[in-house]
């Protein structure tokens, strides 16, 4: 807040800002600063809740089942009434919503424990996601949306992993990464689909949560297949995996194409990037059949080319749309990937030193290029969308 006040004072002294506007900006930023206490309130509620759970767990075996269920449902009803009677958007209401979500998840586990119900973790999470969706839609702060979105995506990924694992012929069930990788990719694609829908219908909280998971899971998947291709250890796709991720990719591409708030070049760049990642999901589609004559250096170059092309696609879209933070992130990741290329290409201490020098110079060059490209992208953004 002190930094904002200094900047506003400087602008006011330079005649760039009138007094009334300065006061309104200060009041707005002060309100935002107070809003940060919501996260601390939620943290405090979580800590207190864990403490209550610990006390109950210590005497769990001595508590009758009827009392457990009665206390659980009573607390759920009390929380629901409290949420209903609390002012919308207040920190108290947002904290109560998160507590209600956590208690719903605990209630599912309680019922399963009392009645000895069988089931998979994804089934419990899917049931919880359906139960908590209505109250989550009434939340206006981030914590409730982040909790619901993250666990809903986890439920989907676990369900996909289980279904693909059942279809995949596996000799070593504990070490077969194929179904897990495709479940990871399917989760990233679903996050992208929800992000596009939220952006189109202006659901700000859902757009933020699922946009983050789309970016995080997508980049993580690209980094993982980059490493696995470099080591020539990419597993065969499980039965049905390509059909699933292919269908989700089609929906994601349709969602990107329907985004009229994005420039045509941005939509094209994002679409081609999605297709590139999908093609890399099968070794024979992008990396071609691996023969014994292939050298490890060849695999390194292919894997590096995949990562750099994906990052370049994100960089182009971020530059065209003016997403400065994403532009900086993709620029940094490109520099780091080049740094890894030098480490892979050079052997020995002296050669590694040369590679480090060249990598440092390359990163500096990328920063200079980034600063100059901002002006270019600003001119490009001046045109029609």
Secondary structure, 3 states (H helix, E strand, C coil): CHHHHHHHHHHHHCCCCCHHHHHHHHHHHHHHHHHCHHHHHHHHHHHHHHHHHHHHHHCHHHCCHHHHHHHHHHHHHHHHHHHHCCCCCCHHHHHHHHHHHHHHHHHHHHHHHHCCCCCCHHHHHHHHHHHHHHHHHCCCCHHHHHHHHHHHHHHHHHHHHHHHHHHCCCCCCCCCCHHHHHHHHHHHHHHHHHHHHHHHHCCHHHHHHHHHHHHHHHHHHHHHHHHHHHCCCCCCCCCCHHHHHHHHHHHHHHHHHCCCCCCHHHHHHHHHHHHHHHHHCCHHHHCCCCCCCCCHHHHHHHHHHHHHHHHHHHHHHHHHHCCHHHHHHHHHHHHHHHHHHHHHHCCCHHHHHHHHHHHHHHHHHHHHHHHHHHHHHHHHHCCCC
